[in-house]
């Protein structure tokens, strides 16, 4: 059985969330606020802490479910041969050496070596990524054969889709290929995203700075004659005000909005922090089938009656036509063979196309519909009498059908096999002799189709006698033509690949498919320009350092195993890349977990893949990743805007208060003033900045370096704003006291009132300028963030009420202000806004290029 590591309890997982430095600061802030009687502040901060902890708990709880999903994939029971009799037994009782019986529809219970195969085929897509059913054989293969090419081995958790057989158990539980994947998943530490590390570092730095500043300023204040209790309350108030406790709320709000927007684009996020990681993604490693391609085999070209013709349309949609004018009788006979020598069926359920059977055969049915034939009518006119099934040894399939009193054989298979059995060729409505020149032309067409990434099948038929044997009815055939099919690229995925390049992101295809097919799709989609392909065999022969040296130039990897995918991701990471990885199979689980951003498929993805990923594409569409990248970049931009907005004012507060204490002045702001400024400006306006829409050029920038500081490019702006705020605040405070008396309580109260109002309105104006660190407010549009406007209006009304209502004036020790006082205060409050907007305007004209950027 698949083993699970010992899991932490739910309570332990939740308690773990409270060990982060920023959370500890916030808990301290809660206690301080309660101590100071600021119960509203305490409740708000505690709510923020609980929100942050809940988000972290949910992420970790989900990540532990991947192994449980792997365990569920294994079959519960199986049929085993013991004492010469078939018995049903629990899979956990299987041991190496047991002989198991496998039939169509069975889940394979253990890795096993095939003893007998009767046209046995298995679906190995969840394990190897191979999109087509794999024909199984009992033949001996070389020891170094790749997992995806081991036709003589059955793998745990794959499914038998056709035929039956016997096999001897080689490995069970954790010793199987599925077990090896489980072991790899268990051994991968999710770690922290670059964003989480930055926020954690910011929390540590801010807490250290605040502690040092508070201690130093409090000591100086005591030496200057301030009372111990006064300095203690003031120092704690300063520490609470200076720490950006709304940071987790801003991040949560921004991430939540990003998740909502991404969900509308069919990208479902399972781990919130990785949303931002997409913003610095430099490489997207994508599976081919169903992600870059439609996952629906489509006939793209036919060769009928000696003529090649393009087939229009894509996927299982029958809209489309055969472009060249082929002889009607040749095409009709060719399409009839495609229907009759076919075990697949297609039906529509709830506007979804459901394919039952082999995708290759489904493509032939769609081709016949495009040629104008109805499957039901053809089958009624030519009922099947018997068949000679496909096998990997014969490489062909034949059915015997009856029409009236005539019997026909219809065959399809590999070109070289069918062609050797044909003596005639259908041309211009009649069978004609198949000469060597025509055979050469057919083989040349076959090679041209194959070299362009098409899977080629040949079709043939013959009128037969009722009693012919299997070997007889597959000889002396009439060659009908060739079909070249492929799983076509998604049109929107091709466009998305181009947009990724514009955004500085490389797209790399990693597939279990063959090199020819992968190369063709990569070239058509613009993924690979140099034609370099690396196979699983190449990877086996390379050291990690060799791969790291070459990983920059290779954009296509084919025939890879789960171990290869991990090796590729580690090589990319060693070169400093931030890697996003898509996948849908169980074999993708280790790579999805090891990547910086694991992205699974919602439609075709296994539960194991989904549990191992950070994001699920509901529509399996590569293009949806691009909208996620856009949201990731928007989120980092908004967090940076928030920090610039908040810390610029916080640094100004520290400068003003520290300078006042050092100079022996009265305190310009009391603890309750600091806490209210903190609540008013660090609350709804700050959170509204986190909801700012993305800037129009966000996908035209190169990915940012994950090591880049959140203050990169904006440090000088923060310093400039802090100095402006501190200088005008100190000047205003000094001017009022100088004019009205340093020892006058009325003068001190008026000065504090004006400094309080200056701080609040300065930040509310600056919030508008902080909406973009690159573009002026005129270009951004004042109405594009209505939530911010509503919050600014609400805060303005609240501050006006506090500063003018007699009861609230008394509670805050404020003095009434005259019209001239208000005019001076509001005029000074606009200086930060004006400075920032002028600086951005000049920067757009090539001046102050390094002063503010993001």
C-alpha positions, 0 to 999 in steps of 0.5 A: 500500500502507499504509505503516508507520513505522520501528519500534524494535528489540525490544532498543531497546524493552526497554532503553527501560524502564530509563530511568524514575526509579523503575527507576534508583533500584531498580537503585541499590538493587540495587547497594547491597544487593549491596555491603552483602552483602544478596544476598537483597535484591539479587535481590528488587529486581532481580526487581521491576525486570525484572518492571516492564520486561517489562510496559512492553515488552509494552505498547509492542510491542503498540501498534506492531502496529496499523498492521501489522494495517491493512496486512493488511486490504488485498486482495492481488490484484484483477481489472483491465481492461487492453487490453480484457481482465480480468487478475489483478494485485497491488494494489500495481500499481494506479494511479488510472485503472485499471478494476477488476471487483468481484463478490460476496465480493471485498475492494475493493482501492482507493477507486474510483468506480462506473461500472456497478452490477448490484445491487452491495452492500458491507459498509462496517461496518469502515470507516464503522460502518454495520451494514447492507449498502450498495447502490451506484449509479453516480449523481452525488452532491454533493461535500459528501456524507458518507463513509457516504452516498457510494453511488457510491464503493467503499472500500478494505478493504470487501467486496462482499456482493451483485451485481457491477460496474465501477469506476475507481480514484480513490486507492490506498495511503495516499491512500485512506480506509483510508490516512487512518485509518492516518495518523491512527493513526500520528500519535497519541501514546499518551502516559502515563496519569494513573496512570503520570504520578503514579507517575513524579512520586512516584519523582522526588520520593522520590528527590530527598527521599532524596538531600537527607536522606541527604546532610544527615544524613550530614554532620551525623553526620560533624560529630558524630564518626561515622566516614566509613565508618559514615555512608556505609553507614548513609546508603546503607542509609537511602536504600534503606529509605526508597525504596518499591522494592516499588511497581512490584511492588505495582502489577504485582500489583494490576494483574495481579489486576485483569486476572484479575478483568476477564477473568472478566467478559469484559474482556481488558486489553492495556495494563495501566496503563489499567486504573487510568485507567478508575477516573477515567473521566468519559465513556464514548463508545460505539458503538451497534451490538453494544455498547449494542445486541445487533447483531441486528435484531429485529421489534418491531411489525407492522401486519397486517389493519389492526391493530398488534401488538407482537412479543415476544422479542429478537434471533435467538432464536425464543422470543417471540410476537406479542402481539395476536390477529391473524386467523390467515390474514392473519398466516400469509400475511404470515409466508409472504411474509416467508420466501419473499421472502428470501435470508437463512438462520439456523443454529446452530453450537456454540450460536452463531447464525450469520446468512448474508445481510442482517440485516433478512431474518434478522429477518423469518425470526425473525418468521415462526418466532414466527408458527408457520411453518417456513422449510423447509416453506414453501420446499418448498411454494412453490419459487422460480422466479425473482426481481426483485432489490432495487436502490436505485433500485427500493427493492423485491424480488420473488420468483416462487414456485409452489405446485401449478399456481399462481404467486405473486409476493411483494414487500417494500420501502419502504412508499411504493413498495409501497403505490403498487403495491397496489390491495387489502389483506388483511383478515380472511382476504380481499383487499378494496379498498384505499381512500384512508382505509386508505392514510392509516392505513397511512402514518400507522402507517409514520411512527409506527414510523419516528419511534420509531426502527424500520426499516419494510418493507412486504410484499405479494403477488399470484397471477399468470400464468406468463408475466408480465414483471417490471413486470407482476408487481409491479403490482396487489398485495395489501397484507399489512402492515408490519414495524417492526424495530430492533437492540434495546438489551442489557438488561444494557447499559441497567442498566449505563448507569444504574450509570454515572450513579450512578458519576458517569460520562456515557455518550455514543453515537457512531454511524454510524447515522441520527439517528432510530434513534440518538435512539430507542435513546438515549432508551430506554436513558436515555443522553439526556434532553434529546433533543439530537443532533449529526450529522456535518454539524453537526460539519463546520460547527463549530470545535473551540472551538464543539464544546468549548463544547457537548460537555457537553450532547450525548449522541448523535452520528450519521452521524459519520466517523473524523475526527469521532470524533477531534474529539469526543474532543479536545473532551472532553479539552479540558474536562478529561474522561478519555475511554473509547471503544468501537469495533469497526471499522477506522474506530474505530482513530484514536479508540480510540488517541486516547482515554484508554482505547480499548475494542474488541469481541472478537466483531465487532471488526476486528483493526485495532480490537483492535490500537489498543485498550487493552482488548477486550470478549470478549462485545462487552457494554457492561456489561463496561466497568463491572466494569473501571471498578470494578477501576480504582478498586480499584487506585488505592485499593490503591496509595494504601493501600500508600503510606500504609502504607509511607511513614508508617513510612519517614518515621518511620524518617527522623525517628528516625534524623535526630533521633538523629544531630543529638542525637549519640545512638548510631544506633537502627538499623543499616543491616542493621536498616533493610534487614530492616525494609524487606524484612519490611514492604515485601515480602509485606504490602505486596504483599498490600495491593495485592490487597485486594478492592474496597470496597462503595461504590466505584461510588457515588463520583464519578470522582476528578480525574486531577490528584489526588495519590496522597496526597490526603486521606491526608497528615494520616494519614501525618503523624500515624502518622509522628509517633506512630512516631517519638515512641514509638521515640525515647522507648523508645530514650531510656528504655532508655539513660537507665535502663541507661547511655548508654555501655553496649554491652549497653544500646545493643544492647537499645535497638536490639533493642526499637526494631527490634521496635517498628518491625516490629510497628508496621507489621504492625499498621498493615497491618491498619488500612491495608486501608481508608482509609474503613472500620474493620477490623470493617466490612471483615472481618478474613478478607476478605484471607487473603493479607495474614493469611498474610503477617503471620503469616509475617513475625511468625514470621520476626521472632520467630525472628530476635530469639530465635535465638542465632545470628541474634541475634548476626548482627543484634547483638540482645540477649535480651528479657524478658517485660516488654520484649516486653509494652512493645514490643507494646503500643506497636506497637499505637498506630498501629493504634488511632489509625487505627481510632479516627480512621476510626470518628470520621470515620464519625460526622462528626468528623475528616472531612478527616483521612483520606479516599480 
